Amino acid sequence: MVKTLRDKGRQAWRASGFVGLTAAMLPLFLAHARRAADKDRDTVRDLWVRRWARALLSLFAIETFVEGAVPPPTRPGERGRLVIANHRSAIDIGVLLATFGGTMVSRADLADWPVVGAAARAVGTVFVDRESAESGAATIRAIQKRLEEGATMILFPEGTTFDGDEVRPFFRGAFIAAARAGAEVLPVGIAYPRTSGAAFVDETFLEHLARMAESGRTRMALSVGAPIVPAKGSKAGLLARRAHDDVSALVARARAACGP
């Protein structure tokens, strides 16, 4: 009974903290972004997104072990960066934003999620409906444009969350954009302890949030690989397959670092 009460109290505190942090930081970010000069707005957004992500990871007691070298942030006018990773949990979003900054590419339904949807729209998340060819083409153009401007874009090319370490086939759209823009592709592998229950499958976002809010400390590992720099016009299929192979190897490294 004591453990149940403690877990329920932790769940209520974290769930309310998630809503409160997001609701409080969003208007502060918007106010700072409005006052910033045009050339500084991406930097301001990146700063606030990292703050939000790190605060949430602390709130939910997510301990991240990073293996490999994290590159410095991209800058306007420099080569853009496409960060790609396997996708297992909603936690992945916070971990990657806290580690690399940048802007997410996300499935379209996230825009309608409670609280986080409004925040995602405000910071310029690119939404894609994978069932719509028109949406997919527009997303490729949007990613290419931002990469050509020197932005960091974060994407889960498996398309959705899965359980386990097997890396599913990658959708090619973002790799078309990276090849056209001549942007580097940074592969990342993610692993959670198999007993953590972090996987986001067969449940709604609210159910996933409630379950993770009730859990204890979660230690996860993130393995960063060497960037792939394609020549402009490289074949997207070949780039996607190389990135898939790299991510698969990095997941194995993250698993070794994380433990069974």
Secondary structure, DSSP 8 states (H G I E B T S, - for coil): -HHHHHHHHHHHHHHHHHHHHHHHHHHHHHHHHHHS-GGGHHHHHHHHHHHHHHHHHHHTTEEEEEES-------TTS--EEEEE----THHHHHHHHHH-SEEEEEGGGGGSTTHHHHHHHTT-EEE-TT-HHHHHHHHHHHHHHHHTT-EEEE-TT-S--SSS------SHHHHHHHHHT-EEEEEEEE--TTS-----SS-HHHHHHHHHHS--EEEEEEE---B---TT--HHHHHHHHHHHHHHHHHHHHHHH--
